């Protein structure tokens, strides 16, 4: 429950300030798959790793038994698979006749390790929970698909923010698994520069709070969490929509106060630190040429976390064997980093991409 609520908090990395979930046209189904003795890259072992998931639709198999209509949607840091049931995504794509209509596709929405209803520090281990990273999360997703859901291939892998980064890891680790990949709102580079700095500031704010107690706190380190939330708010905002929504000092101050009042109470410090810190080993840049699946990669020009002025995306996109990079221009409709979940901004491009990658 804490991490599901956290999905509304981590605007910078998931669907910032997302509206309440829409009622899906097809009732979602939830389930858990337990992996026994899951070994993390650190060498730590969790006797039971619970992987929670939500699905829409049903799998279809060809004559050989291979699933042909599976679509996996990977959420951002602090989010859950159910973030894709929010109106700005589901009402555009997961409806009858929509681009990802569950009557046609088997849509899989996993909760990553440390998120949602999957195993996480706040379940009881606190800071003794294994120090997972993105490679661990992707390996667990692969086990969920192949062993838990008996899915041996994906028609589309779409990931947002952290899920976008997972997409690049997927493309290199399991190059033949997805027919097409759509990573939105990330860069395929080591987390460095300003992107690493604000993350470290967030983590340090919590761990240097005296109430932290090495992660074995009884009460949440609220002052550290307040600073962390402030950093998340700034990282997730887009200047133009923020100016329109809060055109006066009073309106801006109220927006900040409302933000903290709604989002501070449910937070767990360990869950947040682990989620943000999982990016520490991420760097797919050395092996981008190994990605063979067609890639539609979309970022937004008002993204604080992945600033276009660095020119990283354009340079790295040239290394993809079959990739297209799109930079959405700033407008009143873009939502900064959170543009990845507002399907109206990019669904036409995704439609053309799916058509172009039909087999």
Residue pairs with C-beta under 8 A, 6 or more apart in sequence:
1 266
2 122
2 266
2 267
2 268
2 271
3 78
3 80
3 111
3 114
3 115
3 116
3 117
3 120
3 122
3 268
3 271
3 275
4 80
4 82
4 116
4 117
5 263
5 266
5 267
6 78
6 79
6 115
6 266
6 267
6 268
6 271
6 272
6 275
7 14
7 15
7 18
7 75
7 76
7 78
7 79
7 80
7 82
7 83
7 115
7 116
8 15
8 17
8 18
8 262
8 263
9 78
9 229
9 232
9 263
9 266
9 267
10 16
10 76
10 77
10 78
10 79
10 232
10 236
10 272
10 275
11 17
11 232
11 233
11 235
11 236
11 237
11 337
11 338
12 231
12 232
12 233
12 234
12 235
12 236
12 304
12 305
12 337
13 76
13 77
13 78
13 79
13 161
13 162
13 232
13 235
13 236
13 276
13 305
13 337
14 75
14 76
14 77
14 78
14 79
14 83
14 160
14 161
14 162
14 338
14 341
15 76
15 79
15 83
15 86
15 88
15 89
15 160
15 338
15 340
15 341
16 236
16 237
16 335
16 336
16 337
16 338
17 236
17 338
18 83
18 86
18 88
18 338
18 341
19 86
19 87
19 88
20 86
20 87
21 82
21 85
21 86
21 87
21 90
22 85
22 86
22 87
22 90
22 91
24 56
24 85
24 90
24 94
24 102
25 94
25 95
25 96
25 101
25 102
26 56
26 57
26 94
26 102
26 103
28 54
28 55
28 56
28 82
28 85
28 109
29 54
29 55
29 56
30 52
30 53
30 54
30 55
30 117
31 52
31 53
31 55
32 50
32 51
32 52
32 53
32 117
33 50
33 51
33 53
33 143
33 144
33 147
33 148
33 149
34 48
34 49
34 50
34 51
35 48
35 49
35 51
35 140
35 143
35 147
36 47
36 48
37 45
37 46
37 47
38 45
38 46
38 49
38 140
38 143
39 45
40 46
40 130
40 131
40 132
40 133
40 136
41 133
41 135
41 136
41 281
42 130
42 131
44 130
44 131
45 130
46 119
46 130
48 119
49 113
49 118
49 119
49 140
50 117
50 118
50 119
51 110
51 111
51 113
51 118
51 119
51 140
51 141
51 143
51 144
51 148
52 81
52 110
52 111
52 116
52 117
52 118
53 81
53 108
53 109
53 110
53 111
53 144
53 148
53 149
54 81
54 82
54 85
54 108
54 109
55 106
55 107
55 108
55 109
55 149
56 94
56 102
56 105
56 106
56 107
56 109
57 69
57 102
57 103
57 104
57 105
57 106
57 107
58 106
59 67
59 69
59 70
59 106
59 149
59 150
59 151
60 67
60 68
60 69
60 106
61 67
61 68
62 68
66 152
66 153
67 106
67 150
67 151
67 152
67 153
68 153
68 155
69 104
69 105
69 106
69 155
70 105
70 106
70 108
70 145
70 151
70 153
70 154
70 155
71 100
71 105
71 106
71 107
71 108
71 154
71 155
71 156
71 157
71 158
72 107
72 108
72 109
72 110
72 141
72 145
72 154
72 156
72 157
72 158
73 81
73 84
73 107
73 108
73 109
73 158
73 159
73 160
73 163
74 110
74 112
74 141
74 157
74 158
74 159
74 160
74 162
74 163
74 164
74 166
74 167
75 81
75 83
75 84
75 109
75 110
75 111
75 112
75 115
75 159
75 160
75 161
75 162
75 163
76 83
76 160
76 161
76 162
76 163
76 164
76 185
76 340
77 161
77 162
77 275
77 276
77 278
77 279
78 115
78 272
78 275
78 276
79 115
79 116
79 161
79 162
80 109
80 111
80 115
80 116
80 117
81 108
81 109
81 110
81 111
81 116
82 109
82 116
83 89
83 341
84 90
84 94
84 109
84 341
85 94
85 109
86 341
88 341
88 342
88 343
88 344
89 341
89 342
89 343
92 98
92 99
92 343
92 344
92 347
93 99
93 100
93 343
93 347
94 100
94 101
94 102
94 107
95 101
96 103
99 347
99 350
99 351
99 354
100 107
100 156
105 155
106 151
108 145
108 149
108 151
110 118
110 141
110 144
111 117
111 118
112 118
112 137
112 140
112 141
112 162
112 166
113 119
113 120
113 132
113 136
113 137
113 140
114 120
114 121
114 129
114 132
114 137
114 271
114 274
114 275
114 278
115 271
115 275
119 129
120 129
120 271
120 274
121 127
121 129
121 215
121 268
121 270
121 271
121 274
122 268
122 270
122 271
123 129
126 215
126 216
126 217
126 270
127 214
127 215
127 216
127 270
129 270
129 274
130 136
131 274
131 277
132 274
132 278
133 278
133 279
133 280
133 281
133 282
134 162
134 165
134 166
134 169
134 278
134 279
134 281
134 282
135 169
135 173
135 281
137 166
137 278
138 166
138 169
138 170
138 173
139 173
141 166
141 170
142 170
142 173
142 174
142 177
145 151
145 152
145 154
146 152
153 177
153 178
153 179
154 177
154 178
154 179
155 178
155 179
155 180
156 178
156 179
156 180
156 181
156 182
156 354
157 167
157 170
157 177
157 178
157 180
157 181
157 182
158 167
158 181
158 182
158 183
158 184
158 350
159 165
159 166
159 167
159 170
159 182
159 183
159 184
160 184
160 185
160 340
160 341
161 184
161 185
161 186
161 305
161 337
161 340
162 186
162 278
162 279
163 183
164 183
164 184
164 185
164 186
164 340
165 183
165 186
165 188
165 279
165 282
165 284
167 181
167 182
167 183
167 186
168 183
168 186
168 188
168 284
168 288
168 291
169 282
169 284
170 177
170 178
170 181
171 178
171 181
171 284
171 290
171 291
171 292
171 293
171 295
172 284
172 287
172 288
172 290
172 291
175 290
175 291
175 292
175 293
176 292
178 293
179 293
179 294
179 357
179 359
180 293
180 294
180 295
180 296
180 353
180 354
180 357
181 291
181 293
181 294
181 295
181 296
182 295
182 296
182 297
182 298
182 350
182 353
183 295
183 297
183 298
184 297
184 298
184 299
184 339
184 340
184 346
185 298
185 299
185 300
185 303
185 305
185 306
185 337
185 339
185 340
186 299
186 306
187 299
187 306
187 310
187 312
187 313
187 316
188 284
188 285
188 288
188 316
189 283
189 284
189 285
189 312
189 316
190 282
190 283
190 285
191 199
191 279
191 280
191 282
191 283
193 310
194 307
195 305
195 306
198 231
198 234
198 235
199 276
199 277
199 279
201 227
201 231
202 227
202 228
202 231
202 232
202 272
202 276
203 228
203 273
203 276
203 277
205 224
205 225
205 227
205 228
205 231
206 212
206 221
206 224
206 225
206 227
206 228
206 269
206 272
206 273
207 215
207 224
207 273
208 224
209 221
209 222
209 223
209 224
209 225
210 221
211 217
211 219
211 220
211 221
211 222
211 223
211 224
212 221
212 224
212 269
215 269
215 270
215 273
217 269
220 267
220 268
220 269
221 269
222 264
224 269
225 264
225 267
225 269
225 272
226 260
226 264
228 272
229 259
229 260
229 263
229 264
229 267
233 256
233 259
234 304
235 304
235 305
235 337
236 304
236 336
236 337
236 338
237 304
237 336
238 300
238 302
238 330
238 334
238 335
238 336
238 337
238 338
238 339
239 302
239 336
240 302
240 330
240 331
240 332
240 334
241 332
241 334
241 335
241 336
244 332
245 251
245 255
246 252
246 254
246 255
285 316
288 316
288 319
288 320
289 319
289 320
289 321
291 320
291 321
291 323
292 321
292 322
293 322
294 322
294 323
294 353
294 356
294 357
295 320
295 322
295 323
295 324
296 323
296 324
296 326
296 349
296 350
296 353
297 313
297 317
297 320
297 323
297 324
297 325
297 326
298 325
298 326
298 327
298 328
298 340
298 346
298 349
299 306
299 308
299 313
299 325
299 326
299 327
299 328
300 327
300 328
300 330
300 334
300 335
300 336
300 337
300 339
300 340
300 345
301 308
301 327
301 328
301 329
301 330
301 334
302 330
302 334
302 336
302 339
303 336
303 337
303 339
304 336
304 337
305 337
306 312
306 313
306 337
308 327
313 325
313 327
314 325
317 323
317 324
317 325
324 353
326 346
326 349
328 334
328 339
328 345
328 346
333 342
333 344
333 345
334 342
334 345
335 341
335 342
339 345
339 346
343 350
